[in-house]
Every structure is written in structure tokens, then in C-alpha cells.
Amino acid sequence: MRELNCPGCPGRRTPRQYLCSACWRTLPAVTRGRLARRDQHAGLRLRELHTALAARTPLGVIRVSR
Ligand SMILES: [Zn+2]
């Protein structure tokens, strides 16, 4: 399967994932639940995730809106 760089660590992710499975498991449960929803706000939440990662926010405290 094709793999991409994980934005949260030097590891790899599949195209269907925002993060590798190790990073994904480190996110707070509420953040995972929101990011897993695919609605009209999904792009906004993904931008919030990437903004937090760019600011070097620890994965365990990253929150996204809605
Ligand atoms: Zn990762």
C-alpha cells in the first residue's frame, strides 16, 4: 500500500489516515472522535490539527473544535 509521511512524527501513514496509528492513539479520545467524523467541518478540523502540530503542541493535548 502507498504510504505518506505522518505529520506528527517521522513515521509513515496510509492515505486514509490523518496520522500514523501510533500518533492517532496518542490524541485525546474526544479529538479522535471529532476528527473521525466526515461532515462539512472535516476540513476545518484537519486544518486545526495541522496548525497544532506545526506549533509543536503535544499530541496528547491537541483539541479540535466541533
Ligand atoms: Zn505519527
PDB file of the backbone (N, CA, C, O) and the ligand in Angstrom, with CONECT records:
HET     ZN  A 101       1
ATOM      1  N   MET A   1       0.845  -1.206   0.000  1.00  0.00           N
ATOM      2  CA  MET A   1       0.000   0.000   0.000  1.00  0.00           C
ATOM      3  C   MET A   1       0.877   1.252   0.000  1.00  0.00           C
ATOM      4  O   MET A   1       1.924   1.300   0.645  1.00  0.00           O
ATOM      5  N   ARG A   2       0.428   2.246  -0.729  1.00  0.00           N
ATOM      6  CA  ARG A   2       1.161   3.506  -0.758  1.00  0.00           C
ATOM      7  C   ARG A   2       1.146   4.135   0.636  1.00  0.00           C
ATOM      8  O   ARG A   2       0.139   4.067   1.340  1.00  0.00           O
ATOM      9  N   GLU A   3       2.252   4.739   1.025  1.00  0.00           N
ATOM     10  CA  GLU A   3       2.319   5.367   2.342  1.00  0.00           C
ATOM     11  C   GLU A   3       2.779   6.801   2.200  1.00  0.00           C
ATOM     12  O   GLU A   3       3.479   7.157   1.252  1.00  0.00           O
ATOM     13  N   LEU A   4       2.375   7.617   3.160  1.00  0.00           N
ATOM     14  CA  LEU A   4       2.724   9.035   3.189  1.00  0.00           C
ATOM     15  C   LEU A   4       3.396   9.346   4.511  1.00  0.00           C
ATOM     16  O   LEU A   4       3.309   8.562   5.456  1.00  0.00           O
ATOM     17  N   ASN A   5       4.070  10.494   4.584  1.00  0.00           N
ATOM     18  CA  ASN A   5       4.680  10.899   5.839  1.00  0.00           C
ATOM     19  C   ASN A   5       3.603  11.248   6.854  1.00  0.00           C
ATOM     20  O   ASN A   5       2.610  11.896   6.522  1.00  0.00           O
ATOM     21  N   CYS A   6       3.805  10.818   8.083  1.00  0.00           N
ATOM     22  CA  CYS A   6       2.915  11.215   9.175  1.00  0.00           C
ATOM     23  C   CYS A   6       3.277  12.645   9.584  1.00  0.00           C
ATOM     24  O   CYS A   6       4.455  12.924   9.806  1.00  0.00           O
ATOM     25  N   PRO A   7       2.305  13.564   9.693  1.00  0.00           N
ATOM     26  CA  PRO A   7       2.632  14.933  10.095  1.00  0.00           C
ATOM     27  C   PRO A   7       3.006  15.059  11.570  1.00  0.00           C
ATOM     28  O   PRO A   7       3.469  16.115  11.999  1.00  0.00           O
ATOM     29  N   GLY A   8       2.811  13.994  12.350  1.00  0.00           N
ATOM     30  CA  GLY A   8       3.056  14.085  13.790  1.00  0.00           C
ATOM     31  C   GLY A   8       4.354  13.451  14.239  1.00  0.00           C
ATOM     32  O   GLY A   8       4.747  13.626  15.392  1.00  0.00           O
ATOM     33  N   CYS A   9       5.035  12.719  13.370  1.00  0.00           N
ATOM     34  CA  CYS A   9       6.267  12.033  13.754  1.00  0.00           C
ATOM     35  C   CYS A   9       7.024  11.676  12.486  1.00  0.00           C
ATOM     36  O   CYS A   9       6.507  11.903  11.392  1.00  0.00           O
ATOM     37  N   PRO A  10       8.229  11.126  12.591  1.00  0.00           N
ATOM     38  CA  PRO A  10       8.974  10.744  11.379  1.00  0.00           C
ATOM     39  C   PRO A  10       8.430   9.491  10.697  1.00  0.00           C
ATOM     40  O   PRO A  10       8.995   9.041   9.700  1.00  0.00           O
ATOM     41  N   GLY A  11       7.347   8.924  11.215  1.00  0.00           N
ATOM     42  CA  GLY A  11       6.817   7.676  10.683  1.00  0.00           C
ATOM     43  C   GLY A  11       5.967   7.868   9.441  1.00  0.00           C
ATOM     44  O   GLY A  11       5.922   8.948   8.853  1.00  0.00           O
ATOM     45  N   ARG A  12       5.296   6.792   9.059  1.00  0.00           N
ATOM     46  CA  ARG A  12       4.505   6.773   7.839  1.00  0.00           C
ATOM     47  C   ARG A  12       3.045   6.522   8.167  1.00  0.00           C
ATOM     48  O   ARG A  12       2.713   5.940   9.200  1.00  0.00           O
ATOM     49  N   ARG A  13       2.175   6.973   7.263  1.00  0.00           N
ATOM     50  CA  ARG A  13       0.747   6.734   7.419  1.00  0.00           C
ATOM     51  C   ARG A  13       0.184   6.273   6.085  1.00  0.00           C
ATOM     52  O   ARG A  13       0.810   6.462   5.042  1.00  0.00           O
ATOM     53  N   THR A  14      -0.987   5.675   6.120  1.00  0.00           N
ATOM     54  CA  THR A  14      -1.666   5.341   4.876  1.00  0.00           C
ATOM     55  C   THR A  14      -2.446   6.564   4.416  1.00  0.00           C
ATOM     56  O   THR A  14      -2.740   7.439   5.232  1.00  0.00           O
ATOM     57  N   PRO A  15      -2.797   6.653   3.113  1.00  0.00           N
ATOM     58  CA  PRO A  15      -3.527   7.827   2.626  1.00  0.00           C
ATOM     59  C   PRO A  15      -4.866   8.041   3.325  1.00  0.00           C
ATOM     60  O   PRO A  15      -5.359   9.168   3.365  1.00  0.00           O
ATOM     61  N   ARG A  16      -5.462   6.994   3.873  1.00  0.00           N
ATOM     62  CA  ARG A  16      -6.754   7.141   4.532  1.00  0.00           C
ATOM     63  C   ARG A  16      -6.637   7.736   5.926  1.00  0.00           C
ATOM     64  O   ARG A  16      -7.647   8.135   6.507  1.00  0.00           O
ATOM     65  N   GLN A  17      -5.433   7.804   6.475  1.00  0.00           N
ATOM     66  CA  GLN A  17      -5.238   8.273   7.841  1.00  0.00           C
ATOM     67  C   GLN A  17      -4.719   9.704   7.857  1.00  0.00           C
ATOM     68  O   GLN A  17      -3.950  10.106   6.984  1.00  0.00           O
ATOM     69  N   TYR A  18      -5.153  10.480   8.873  1.00  0.00           N
ATOM     70  CA  TYR A  18      -4.563  11.801   9.093  1.00  0.00           C
ATOM     71  C   TYR A  18      -3.174  11.668   9.714  1.00  0.00           C
ATOM     72  O   TYR A  18      -2.278  12.464   9.436  1.00  0.00           O
ATOM     73  N   LEU A  19      -3.010  10.636  10.570  1.00  0.00           N
ATOM     74  CA  LEU A  19      -1.764  10.404  11.302  1.00  0.00           C
ATOM     75  C   LEU A  19      -1.470   8.906  11.267  1.00  0.00           C
ATOM     76  O   LEU A  19      -2.338   8.109  10.912  1.00  0.00           O
ATOM     77  N   CYS A  20      -0.239   8.519  11.638  1.00  0.00           N
ATOM     78  CA  CYS A  20       0.035   7.095  11.787  1.00  0.00           C
ATOM     79  C   CYS A  20      -0.750   6.570  12.993  1.00  0.00           C
ATOM     80  O   CYS A  20      -1.241   7.350  13.809  1.00  0.00           O
ATOM     81  N   SER A  21      -0.862   5.265  13.096  1.00  0.00           N
ATOM     82  CA  SER A  21      -1.715   4.719  14.155  1.00  0.00           C
ATOM     83  C   SER A  21      -1.158   5.035  15.543  1.00  0.00           C
ATOM     84  O   SER A  21      -1.929   5.206  16.487  1.00  0.00           O
ATOM     85  N   ALA A  22       0.164   5.115  15.684  1.00  0.00           N
ATOM     86  CA  ALA A  22       0.741   5.430  16.998  1.00  0.00           C
ATOM     87  C   ALA A  22       0.374   6.854  17.422  1.00  0.00           C
ATOM     88  O   ALA A  22      -0.014   7.082  18.567  1.00  0.00           O
ATOM     89  N   CYS A  23       0.498   7.822  16.484  1.00  0.00           N
ATOM     90  CA  CYS A  23       0.121   9.195  16.804  1.00  0.00           C
ATOM     91  C   CYS A  23      -1.382   9.291  17.060  1.00  0.00           C
ATOM     92  O   CYS A  23      -1.815   9.980  17.983  1.00  0.00           O
ATOM     93  N   TRP A  24      -2.170   8.603  16.246  1.00  0.00           N
ATOM     94  CA  TRP A  24      -3.618   8.651  16.388  1.00  0.00           C
ATOM     95  C   TRP A  24      -4.038   8.204  17.792  1.00  0.00           C
ATOM     96  O   TRP A  24      -4.892   8.828  18.421  1.00  0.00           O
ATOM     97  N   ARG A  25      -3.436   7.129  18.267  1.00  0.00           N
ATOM     98  CA  ARG A  25      -3.794   6.616  19.591  1.00  0.00           C
ATOM     99  C   ARG A  25      -3.397   7.577  20.694  1.00  0.00           C
ATOM    100  O   ARG A  25      -3.950   7.509  21.791  1.00  0.00           O
ATOM    101  N   THR A  26      -2.446   8.479  20.431  1.00  0.00           N
ATOM    102  CA  THR A  26      -1.981   9.413  21.451  1.00  0.00           C
ATOM    103  C   THR A  26      -2.914  10.610  21.599  1.00  0.00           C
ATOM    104  O   THR A  26      -2.899  11.282  22.630  1.00  0.00           O
ATOM    105  N   LEU A  27      -3.725  10.882  20.581  1.00  0.00           N
ATOM    106  CA  LEU A  27      -4.651  12.004  20.662  1.00  0.00           C
ATOM    107  C   LEU A  27      -5.697  11.748  21.747  1.00  0.00           C
ATOM    108  O   LEU A  27      -6.032  10.596  22.023  1.00  0.00           O
ATOM    109  N   PRO A  28      -6.223  12.830  22.373  1.00  0.00           N
ATOM    110  CA  PRO A  28      -7.340  12.634  23.318  1.00  0.00           C
ATOM    111  C   PRO A  28      -8.525  11.978  22.603  1.00  0.00           C
ATOM    112  O   PRO A  28      -8.743  12.201  21.412  1.00  0.00           O
ATOM    113  N   ALA A  29      -9.281  11.173  23.339  1.00  0.00           N
ATOM    114  CA  ALA A  29     -10.408  10.447  22.734  1.00  0.00           C
ATOM    115  C   ALA A  29     -11.396  11.404  22.080  1.00  0.00           C
ATOM    116  O   ALA A  29     -11.928  11.105  21.011  1.00  0.00           O
ATOM    117  N   VAL A  30     -11.647  12.551  22.707  1.00  0.00           N
ATOM    118  CA  VAL A  30     -12.620  13.487  22.143  1.00  0.00           C
ATOM    119  C   VAL A  30     -12.119  14.025  20.807  1.00  0.00           C
ATOM    120  O   VAL A  30     -12.903  14.225  19.880  1.00  0.00           O
ATOM    121  N   THR A  31     -10.811  14.258  20.713  1.00  0.00           N
ATOM    122  CA  THR A  31     -10.231  14.748  19.459  1.00  0.00           C
ATOM    123  C   THR A  31     -10.327  13.677  18.375  1.00  0.00           C
ATOM    124  O   THR A  31     -10.664  13.984  17.231  1.00  0.00           O
ATOM    125  N   ARG A  32     -10.035  12.434  18.722  1.00  0.00           N
ATOM    126  CA  ARG A  32     -10.159  11.339  17.739  1.00  0.00           C
ATOM    127  C   ARG A  32     -11.587  11.225  17.233  1.00  0.00           C
ATOM    128  O   ARG A  32     -11.816  11.056  16.035  1.00  0.00           O
ATOM    129  N   GLY A  33     -12.545  11.318  18.145  1.00  0.00           N
ATOM    130  CA  GLY A  33     -13.936  11.183  17.746  1.00  0.00           C
ATOM    131  C   GLY A  33     -14.356  12.278  16.782  1.00  0.00           C
ATOM    132  O   GLY A  33     -15.077  12.025  15.816  1.00  0.00           O
ATOM    133  N   ARG A  34     -13.899  13.507  17.052  1.00  0.00           N
ATOM    134  CA  ARG A  34     -14.265  14.616  16.168  1.00  0.00           C
ATOM    135  C   ARG A  34     -13.572  14.491  14.814  1.00  0.00           C
ATOM    136  O   ARG A  34     -14.194  14.714  13.775  1.00  0.00           O
ATOM    137  N   LEU A  35     -12.298  14.138  14.821  1.00  0.00           N
ATOM    138  CA  LEU A  35     -11.564  14.013  13.553  1.00  0.00           C
ATOM    139  C   LEU A  35     -12.097  12.856  12.710  1.00  0.00           C
ATOM    140  O   LEU A  35     -11.992  12.888  11.484  1.00  0.00           O
ATOM    141  N   ALA A  36     -12.661  11.848  13.344  1.00  0.00           N
ATOM    142  CA  ALA A  36     -13.155  10.684  12.600  1.00  0.00           C
ATOM    143  C   ALA A  36     -14.451  10.993  11.868  1.00  0.00           C
ATOM    144  O   ALA A  36     -14.818  10.271  10.941  1.00  0.00           O
ATOM    145  N   ARG A  37     -15.150  12.048  12.265  1.00  0.00           N
ATOM    146  CA  ARG A  37     -16.408  12.403  11.592  1.00  0.00           C
ATOM    147  C   ARG A  37     -16.107  13.057  10.255  1.00  0.00           C
ATOM    148  O   ARG A  37     -15.233  13.919  10.167  1.00  0.00           O
ATOM    149  N   ARG A  38     -16.813  12.659   9.226  1.00  0.00           N
ATOM    150  CA  ARG A  38     -16.614  13.237   7.896  1.00  0.00           C
ATOM    151  C   ARG A  38     -17.872  14.038   7.550  1.00  0.00           C
ATOM    152  O   ARG A  38     -18.794  13.527   6.914  1.00  0.00           O
ATOM    153  N   ASP A  39     -17.890  15.302   7.979  1.00  0.00           N
ATOM    154  CA  ASP A  39     -19.010  16.170   7.655  1.00  0.00           C
ATOM    155  C   ASP A  39     -18.463  17.456   7.042  1.00  0.00           C
ATOM    156  O   ASP A  39     -17.305  17.498   6.626  1.00  0.00           O
ATOM    157  N   GLN A  40     -19.274  18.492   6.984  1.00  0.00           N
ATOM    158  CA  GLN A  40     -18.827  19.711   6.298  1.00  0.00           C
ATOM    159  C   GLN A  40     -17.719  20.434   7.066  1.00  0.00           C
ATOM    160  O   GLN A  40     -17.070  21.320   6.509  1.00  0.00           O
ATOM    161  N   HIS A  41     -17.491  20.076   8.330  1.00  0.00           N
ATOM    162  CA  HIS A  41     -16.438  20.719   9.112  1.00  0.00           C
ATOM    163  C   HIS A  41     -15.149  19.901   9.152  1.00  0.00           C
ATOM    164  O   HIS A  41     -14.203  20.274   9.846  1.00  0.00           O
ATOM    165  N   ALA A  42     -15.102  18.799   8.422  1.00  0.00           N
ATOM    166  CA  ALA A  42     -13.933  17.912   8.490  1.00  0.00           C
ATOM    167  C   ALA A  42     -12.659  18.636   8.060  1.00  0.00           C
ATOM    168  O   ALA A  42     -11.606  18.456   8.670  1.00  0.00           O
ATOM    169  N   GLY A  43     -12.754  19.456   7.010  1.00  0.00           N
ATOM    170  CA  GLY A  43     -11.573  20.176   6.542  1.00  0.00           C
ATOM    171  C   GLY A  43     -11.081  21.177   7.563  1.00  0.00           C
ATOM    172  O   GLY A  43      -9.876  21.357   7.734  1.00  0.00           O
ATOM    173  N   LEU A  44     -12.024  21.839   8.254  1.00  0.00           N
ATOM    174  CA  LEU A  44     -11.663  22.795   9.297  1.00  0.00           C
ATOM    175  C   LEU A  44     -10.938  22.090  10.441  1.00  0.00           C
ATOM    176  O   LEU A  44      -9.922  22.574  10.940  1.00  0.00           O
ATOM    177  N   ARG A  45     -11.477  20.937  10.850  1.00  0.00           N
ATOM    178  CA  ARG A  45     -10.830  20.195  11.945  1.00  0.00           C
ATOM    179  C   ARG A  45      -9.442  19.730  11.533  1.00  0.00           C
ATOM    180  O   ARG A  45      -8.518  19.768  12.345  1.00  0.00           O
ATOM    181  N   LEU A  46      -9.276  19.294  10.293  1.00  0.00           N
ATOM    182  CA  LEU A  46      -7.960  18.846   9.841  1.00  0.00           C
ATOM    183  C   LEU A  46      -6.972  20.018   9.851  1.00  0.00           C
ATOM    184  O   LEU A  46      -5.812  19.849  10.225  1.00  0.00           O
ATOM    185  N   ARG A  47      -7.431  21.200   9.443  1.00  0.00           N
ATOM    186  CA  ARG A  47      -6.535  22.373   9.499  1.00  0.00           C
ATOM    187  C   ARG A  47      -6.146  22.679  10.939  1.00  0.00           C
ATOM    188  O   ARG A  47      -5.000  23.037  11.211  1.00  0.00           O
ATOM    189  N   GLU A  48      -7.104  22.539  11.871  1.00  0.00           N
ATOM    190  CA  GLU A  48      -6.787  22.773  13.283  1.00  0.00           C
ATOM    191  C   GLU A  48      -5.747  21.778  13.783  1.00  0.00           C
ATOM    192  O   GLU A  48      -4.845  22.137  14.540  1.00  0.00           O
ATOM    193  N   LEU A  49      -5.880  20.532  13.355  1.00  0.00           N
ATOM    194  CA  LEU A  49      -4.896  19.525  13.740  1.00  0.00           C
ATOM    195  C   LEU A  49      -3.514  19.903  13.211  1.00  0.00           C
ATOM    196  O   LEU A  49      -2.529  19.848  13.948  1.00  0.00           O
ATOM    197  N   HIS A  50      -3.440  20.284  11.940  1.00  0.00           N
ATOM    198  CA  HIS A  50      -2.143  20.614  11.349  1.00  0.00           C
ATOM    199  C   HIS A  50      -1.555  21.886  11.959  1.00  0.00           C
ATOM    200  O   HIS A  50      -0.339  21.998  12.113  1.00  0.00           O
ATOM    201  N   THR A  51      -2.422  22.847  12.307  1.00  0.00           N
ATOM    202  CA  THR A  51      -1.932  24.060  12.981  1.00  0.00           C
ATOM    203  C   THR A  51      -1.324  23.704  14.332  1.00  0.00           C
ATOM    204  O   THR A  51      -0.265  24.215  14.697  1.00  0.00           O
ATOM    205  N   ALA A  52      -1.999  22.825  15.072  1.00  0.00           N
ATOM    206  CA  ALA A  52      -1.488  22.411  16.381  1.00  0.00           C
ATOM    207  C   ALA A  52      -0.159  21.676  16.233  1.00  0.00           C
ATOM    208  O   ALA A  52       0.766  21.892  17.017  1.00  0.00           O
ATOM    209  N   LEU A  53      -0.067  20.810  15.231  1.00  0.00           N
ATOM    210  CA  LEU A  53       1.184  20.073  15.011  1.00  0.00           C
ATOM    211  C   LEU A  53       2.308  21.024  14.627  1.00  0.00           C
ATOM    212  O   LEU A  53       3.442  20.863  15.078  1.00  0.00           O
ATOM    213  N   ALA A  54       1.994  22.034  13.780  1.00  0.00           N
ATOM    214  CA  ALA A  54       3.012  22.995  13.360  1.00  0.00           C
ATOM    215  C   ALA A  54       3.514  23.807  14.546  1.00  0.00           C
ATOM    216  O   ALA A  54       4.667  24.236  14.567  1.00  0.00           O
ATOM    217  N   ALA A  55       2.635  24.019  15.546  1.00  0.00           N
ATOM    218  CA  ALA A  55       3.015  24.754  16.757  1.00  0.00           C
ATOM    219  C   ALA A  55       3.671  23.834  17.787  1.00  0.00           C
ATOM    220  O   ALA A  55       3.958  24.250  18.910  1.00  0.00           O
ATOM    221  N   ARG A  56       3.904  22.586  17.394  1.00  0.00           N
ATOM    222  CA  ARG A  56       4.520  21.579  18.260  1.00  0.00           C
ATOM    223  C   ARG A  56       3.704  21.322  19.525  1.00  0.00           C
ATOM    224  O   ARG A  56       4.265  21.043  20.585  1.00  0.00           O
ATOM    225  N   THR A  57       2.400  21.416  19.411  1.00  0.00           N
ATOM    226  CA  THR A  57       1.522  21.036  20.514  1.00  0.00           C
ATOM    227  C   THR A  57       1.633  19.534  20.726  1.00  0.00           C
ATOM    228  O   THR A  57       1.525  18.773  19.764  1.00  0.00           O
ATOM    229  N   PRO A  58       1.850  19.082  21.978  1.00  0.00           N
ATOM    230  CA  PRO A  58       1.919  17.635  22.201  1.00  0.00           C
ATOM    231  C   PRO A  58       0.628  16.941  21.770  1.00  0.00           C
ATOM    232  O   PRO A  58      -0.466  17.447  22.019  1.00  0.00           O
ATOM    233  N   LEU A  59       0.756  15.799  21.133  1.00  0.00           N
ATOM    234  CA  LEU A  59      -0.412  15.083  20.608  1.00  0.00           C
ATOM    235  C   LEU A  59      -1.456  14.827  21.699  1.00  0.00           C
ATOM    236  O   LEU A  59      -2.658  14.855  21.439  1.00  0.00           O
ATOM    237  N   GLY A  60      -0.986  14.579  22.905  1.00  0.00           N
ATOM    238  CA  GLY A  60      -1.903  14.202  23.973  1.00  0.00           C
ATOM    239  C   GLY A  60      -2.822  15.318  24.436  1.00  0.00           C
ATOM    240  O   GLY A  60      -3.765  15.069  25.187  1.00  0.00           O
ATOM    241  N   VAL A  61      -2.559  16.564  23.993  1.00  0.00           N
ATOM    242  CA  VAL A  61      -3.411  17.677  24.431  1.00  0.00           C
ATOM    243  C   VAL A  61      -4.023  18.429  23.243  1.00  0.00           C
ATOM    244  O   VAL A  61      -4.630  19.484  23.434  1.00  0.00           O
ATOM    245  N   ILE A  62      -3.875  17.907  22.029  1.00  0.00           N
ATOM    246  CA  ILE A  62      -4.446  18.586  20.859  1.00  0.00           C
ATOM    247  C   ILE A  62      -5.972  18.484  20.885  1.00  0.00           C
ATOM    248  O   ILE A  62      -6.533  17.405  21.076  1.00  0.00           O
ATOM    249  N   ARG A  63      -6.622  19.616  20.692  1.00  0.00           N
ATOM    250  CA  ARG A  63      -8.085  19.657  20.621  1.00  0.00           C
ATOM    251  C   ARG A  63      -8.489  20.265  19.303  1.00  0.00           C
ATOM    252  O   ARG A  63      -7.778  21.115  18.766  1.00  0.00           O
ATOM    253  N   VAL A  64      -9.615  19.845  18.775  1.00  0.00           N
ATOM    254  CA  VAL A  64     -10.187  20.475  17.589  1.00  0.00           C
ATOM    255  C   VAL A  64     -11.609  20.893  17.939  1.00  0.00           C
ATOM    256  O   VAL A  64     -12.228  20.328  18.841  1.00  0.00           O
ATOM    257  N   SER A  65     -12.123  21.890  17.215  1.00  0.00           N
ATOM    258  CA  SER A  65     -13.451  22.401  17.508  1.00  0.00           C
ATOM    259  C   SER A  65     -14.515  21.479  16.926  1.00  0.00           C
ATOM    260  O   SER A  65     -14.248  20.752  15.969  1.00  0.00           O
ATOM    261  N   ARG A  66     -15.685  21.502  17.477  1.00  0.00           N
ATOM    262  CA  ARG A  66     -16.859  20.778  16.970  1.00  0.00           C
ATOM    263  C   ARG A  66     -16.597  19.308  16.771  1.00  0.00           C
ATOM    264  O   ARG A  66     -17.490  18.573  16.350  1.00  0.00           O
TER     265      ARG A  66
HETATM  266 ZN    ZN A 101       2.957   9.533  13.583  1.00  0.00          ZN2+
END
